[in-house]
Amino acid sequence: MRAILIPLIFLAACSDEANHLGNPLLLPISGLGTAAQNLAYNQRRGQVEVIVKSGFPAIIADIENGGGPVLDDAMETARIPENDRPARILQMQGDLGLYRTNPGALVVALMVYGG
């Protein structure tokens, strides 16, 4: 009886309906894809962090001035779309008090804006 139930359980799990796990037979493949995406994201985040922390006074000045080369470089690396950048700079100007004391918060904001 168990020999029949186990394959039926696997077949029942392979439905066409939406679920948060997807097809359980494809989990190893999707796990590799997720790992690759996480690696790429972490690498990009590291690059943004280096830009922010190595040019911190300049990036703060760029935010205050509504743009500049260091901020442009950070936004490009974070993959913030060019047409979205003016609105994001306004948001960063509004949160400048936080960013002056917490460069990590600026890195997070840039990565969130970049998607």
Order of alpha helices (4+ residues) and beta strands (2+ residues): alpha-alpha-alpha-alpha-alpha-alpha-alpha
